[in-house]
Amino acid sequence: MVHATDTSKLCIHTITTKPWRLEEALNQYAAQQIRGISIWQDAIQEMGAVKAGDLVRQYPIEIVSYVRGGFFPSIDANARQVALDNNKKNARRSCCHGCPYAGASMWCRT
């Protein structure tokens, strides 16, 4: 059996360690030389996207993705629009904490 010791390409979702707050997850991941994080939207609710981004930038960890829960299909037009608006809001948040998201950089200023 081969044991992987190079964790430089590893990314962990915050949902994997959900009992941990974002700062604890960052501390633990950095201690194990894990260099990638996927941040679930619930992990930044306490501090918001901007503060979360400031916090992550203090660590040698790259935000690989910003993960949101839920999707937007619905037979009800109003419910579908609410879900679409929520997804757009999450895309704007993703750029505020430094997540690479195509087209999101234009939303950081709005």
C-alpha positions, 0 to 999 in steps of 0.5 A: 500500500502506498501512503500519500504524504504530499497534501499540496494538491489536496482540497477539503470542503468545509462541510467535511469538518462541519463542526469546526468554524472556518478559522479552526478549519483553516488552522487544522488544514494549514497544520496538515499542509493542505493548500486548498479549501472549498468553502460552503456558504454556511461556513461564512454566515457568522462573519460574512464574505469579506471577513472570511476572505480576509481570514483565509488570506492569512493562511497558505491556503487557496480557495478553490470553490465557494459551495452553495446548497440548493438548486433553482428548478421549480414549477413556481415562477416566483420560487424559481426567481428567488432561487436564481437571485440567491445563486447570483448573490452567492456568486457575488459573495464568492469573489469577495472572499477570493474564490476564482469564479468566472465573471464574479469579479465585476460583482465585487464592487456592487 
